[in-house]
Amino acid sequence: MEPPPTEHVPDPFYCRPEAPFPNDDCITRPEPADPTEGPEREVRPGDVVEAIERVGLPRLQVAVQPAGSTLVNLETIFHTSATPFERSVDILDSTVDLRATPAGYTWHHGDGTTQTTGSPGRPYPALDIVHRYREPGRASARVDVTYRVTYRIDDGDWQQLDTTITATGPATTLRIREARPVLTR
């Protein structure tokens, strides 16, 4: 039985340019690539979204009036305070400036209902965003804010992301009571 064929590997000494005689069997091996060189990848919108998710957008606290508790069938007022968000982040050796502005608000009343508005609402006496609870009990109300994001790379032109990003707000516990009118003399 014949031994299996072996691959001929030229002697590295004879493959060097300073070898005493030429060796035609030499295969030049490429130099290992320098990880710092090569084509640079441009910042893409997906990179911006990932950076925003890493940094996090403001989670707004819902304010409820009356505070802490309300009555069944009473107009309960919801509002929040929204401010523009600006931040600079480094992505792929570029400085990316971010601006996020609220574009919409989804109010979760805590009783299974929601309401979507383009406004953050205002406190009493304004009745911009109201809800009437139908049953007594407890509710965890919150507001989720949908942000529209613009960005620029290395002080270039501002661009708008094609998608919006929503930040879920923390819950506020609200007690819903039922009142009964009583006539007195």
N, C-alpha and C positions, 0 to 999 in steps of 0.2 A: 504494500500500500504506500502510495506516495504521500509525503508530508504536504500539508496545505501550502499554497503559494504565499509567500510573504511579500509585503509591500516594500519596495526599495525606498529607503529614506537616505538622501545624500548626507554625507558627513558635513556638519555645519562649518567645520574649519575650511573646507574647500569651496564653500558657497560665499565666503566673504570676498570682497573686492581685492584684498591683499593676499589671497591664496597664491601659492607658488605656480600654479598652472590653472587654466580655466576649467570649469566644470559645467558642462551644458545641462546637467540634470538638476541644477539649482532652480528652485522656484522662489522668487522673491516674496517674502512675507510682508504684508502691509503692516505699517506701524500701527500700534493701538491708537484708536481715536481719542483725542483729547476731549473729555466731557464738557469743557468750557467753550469748545469751538463748535461750529456747525450752524445750520440755519436756525435763526431765532423764530420761535412761534409767536404770532401776534396774539394779543389779548382778544378773546372772543366774548360775545354776550354771555355764554354759559359760564365763563370764568368769573364774570361780574356777578352773576346770580349766586354762584358758590361763595364768593367773598361776602356778599350781603348776608347770606344765611349764616356764615361764620361770625360776622360782626353782630348781626341781629338788628332788626328795626325796632323802634319804640313800641312797647306793649302798653297801650293806654288803659288807664283805670276808668271804669264807668262810674259816674256820679248819679245817684238816684235821689229824687226829692218826692216825698219826704224821706229823709235819710234813715236807714235802718229798718223802717217798717212802713207799711202803707195799708190801705183799706181795700177790701173787695169793691170793685166798681168805681173806685176813685181814679181820676187821671193821675198816673204816676209819671213824673218827668225824668227823662234820661238825657245826659249830656256828658261830654268829656272835653279835655283840653288837648288840642293838637298843635304841634309846632313842627316846622320843616326840619328835616334831618340832613345834616351834611357831615361827611367824613372823607378822609383820604386813606387809601389802602395801597399796599404794594402787591402787584400781581405780575409775575414773570419779569421782574426787573423794571417794571414801569410803575409810575405813580398814577393811580386812578382816583379821580375825585368823584364822589357819589353825592347825589341829591335825591332825597325821597320825600314826596309830598303826598298827604292823604288824598285819595281819589274817591273813597267810599267807606261807609261804616255799616257793619252788620250788627244789629243789636239783638242779643240773645236774652230774652226776658226771663228765662229759667223755668217757664211753664210749658215749654215745647213750641213756643211761637218765636218768630224772628221778624225783624223789620230792617230794611236796607234803605239808607239815605245817603245823600251827598254832603251832608252837613254834620258837624260835631254836636249840634244842638246848643242850647243855652239854658242857664238856670232860670228858676221862677223869677219874674212872672211870665217869661216866654213859655209857650207851649209848643215848641218846635217838634219835639219827639216825645210822645206820650204813649202809655199802654195802660189798659184796664185789666187787672187780674180778676178772674171769675170765681176762683176758689180760694179759701184760706189755706195757709200752710207756709212753707219756706221755699224760697227760690234763690238760685245762684245766677245772678245777672252778669253779663259781660258784654264788651264791645270788641269786635274784630275789625281791624283797620286794614283796608286794602291800599297799598302804596303804589304810586307811579314813580319809576326811577329813571333818572337821567344820569349820564356819566360822561367823563372825558378822560382821555389817556394822554399823559404827559403834556398837559395844558393845550391839547388839541380842541377840536370842535365838540360841542355837547351833542350827545346822542341819546335817544330814548330807547329803553328796553322794550321789546315787543310784548312782553308779558308783565303783569302786575304781581306784586308779592304781598301776601296777607300775613299780618302779625296778630296772633290770638291774644286777647287781653286777659288779665287775671279776673277771677270771679269775685263778685261782691254779694254777700249773703243778705237777703231781704226777707223780712217776716211780713206775711200778708195776714191781716186780721179781718174779722168780720164784726161790724158794729150793728147794733140794733137800736132803733130809735125808741125812746121811752118818754111818754108824756107824763109830766108831773104838774101838780097844782101849785 
